[in-house]
């Protein structure tokens, strides 16, 4: 949608221009011929031709936009792999376009949702969830039976054009939670409950025992191992004339029992946790009453639970609840409303008051916690009976991991979209800069130093080169710049740039460099790596001087080997397990505020004062590292400095490792040439300046505005000595045109020029013996490339 103004404005202008031109032309025909019929026919033909041009202008940018919004599926699948859930992505046509390993393992292959190996009711429920997601943006389904497992599904509409569905499957919370409680009761946790005097059992909706701790099994049957599972629980109990409950095996002389039901799951077919306590004043217990037994039971629960009295005050909360709610040990809350933001306090208080007054059914509420208000969490509220002073039971789900994954996906998607936009802007800007620099060069040929206009032209050219440097930074962020990778050792690169770093740091900041041993070689562009180190060092120097303007800070650069075993121990969600060579840049400056840390790699984001930074330094670093196949992470604590860690994969090739690149040899100054050059460029201003520049160097130039016109020129004029062409053009692009030309002239030298980077265009070019000239270029660079290409160099 952001491109609509740039499309509509030129089309509106073209519509007016076309209409006026057609009317004037018809009037002229009427004046010359005196025939109204001829004038009307001429007017109709002009309007039809103008309409065709306008239709083309409307359609062409949208195709470009569609290309710009292409999704990096390797990135999406890498993020999906970090999730513990089974994740799949389908497009508008219902085709499966991405899935993680968990999805393939859960369903035994790669079936397309909603046609999964589920029962009929599950497939129907999943289809309804998908339709709801297309309509409302989100849908869900629970209790989907796949074999013996119960699954829950969440479906979310996603994508730049909202044309994708993300399907996330996990074990059904209720089913998984009930199974977890059953395993706890039959394990060591159940034994510890028994030592505390608590007998516990998980009872199914049919009244049969699903699991029980050993002490309950022993009291009810006289045995322990598997003695009570599957039996009717009520058959093991009897009631006397006073209504006291005892075990049938122990008879009326046995200890009376207090039965406490814990409704930790909702639903008619959900299991129920039942605790039995000896109801005797002298019975062994860890507290003074049955309430103490209940509190001990709540504290042992693996999920977040809290008890609230009839006045709405907290009685107890277990460790899982305090972790999920972000409760501080030195400032415990008095009321549940103290945990949530101000807007949610009233709703929580009303719900607790309602359940404390006798409401029987549980409810789920989406609330925002005060310590983390950005992500809503699910709070379950239920009435409590038989739990002593407790009247309300609260359960809080800790979804911090799910929220973190959502933030990572959102950040990665935003960075990808901004990168694609930056690449497109850089391409268009490079065309403009090519014309400006070219015309400056042509004007300088007519002026000599000392002329009144010479210095002004030089200033225009210098500022154009500064703008060209900014476009290179945009291409670096969007990972579309041209790299010249070599096998390198990181200590060699740091050594090459150390002298420059010492001058940048000055006398106020100390540079401390440490190199590890047994570092593996990396494959990267040495010039770009030097730019990464310099950008990080300059930012570190500014942070140090911001904290202490008198100096005294230290910038530490460290290189070290990171083997795969260490990466595996880190258990990082983003960093794949492999051998890396790491570069760490650490300072003891002012640090980065936590709110700014997730945004530091975005282009044009800067915390510096206005006019002191472009906001492209760290975005350039991010793009270079990513395009080199590496990973970068930032850690900071305000007031204690920042650390940037770069992990570059160790190159497995056994080839020789090169040091810093040698300086290129000086080229001869004689650029005069002869011969015929076919120049193909759709941008009028670039074509005009290139034609004039080549003509001044002695070449005969044939100019064409697209590939089809160029092929017509070849048919009429014959073979040229050199073909110079833009890559991306309307109607017929450069590579397609060159393939047609090569069929007739297979040895014709070719020069491609483009505002996009060569790395991005390699797949579309896919031709042998071609030279690439990146925009913007100067008149001298164009002449040098033409001379070398015609000479076969």
Secondary structure by P-SEA (a helix, b strand, c coil): ccaaaaaaaaaaaaaaaaaaaaaaaaaaaaaacccaaaaaaaaaaaaaaaaaaaaaaacaaaaaaaaaaccaaaaaaaaaaacccbbbbbccccccccccaaaaaaaccccccccccccaaaaaaaaaaaaaaaacccccccccccccbbbbbbbbbbcccccbbbbbbcccaaaaaaaaaaaaaacaaaaaaaaacbbbbbbccccccccccaaaaaaacccccccccccccccccccccccbbbbcccccccbbbbbbbbcccccccbbbbbbbcccccccccccccaaaaaaaaaaacccbbbbbccccccccccaaaaaaaccccccccccccccccccaaaaaaaaaaaaaacccbbbbbbccccccccbbbbbbbbbbcccccccbbbbbbbaaaaaaaaaaaaaaaaaaaaaaaaaaaaaaaaaaaaaaaaaaaaaaaaccccccaaaaaaaaaaaaaaaaaaaaaaaaaacccccccccccaaaaaaaaaaaaaaaacccbbbbbbbbcbbbbbbccaaaaaaaaaaaaaaaaaaaaaacccccbbbbbbbbbbcaaaaaaaccccccbbbbbbbbbbbccccccccccccccccccccccccccccaaaaaaaaaaaaacbbbbbbbcccbbbbbbbbbcccccccccccccccccccccccccbbbbbbbbccaaaaaaaaaaaaaaccbbbbbccaaaaaaaaaccccccbbbbbcccccccaaaaaaaaaaccccbbbbbbcccccccccccccccbbbbbcccccaaaaaaaaaaaaacc
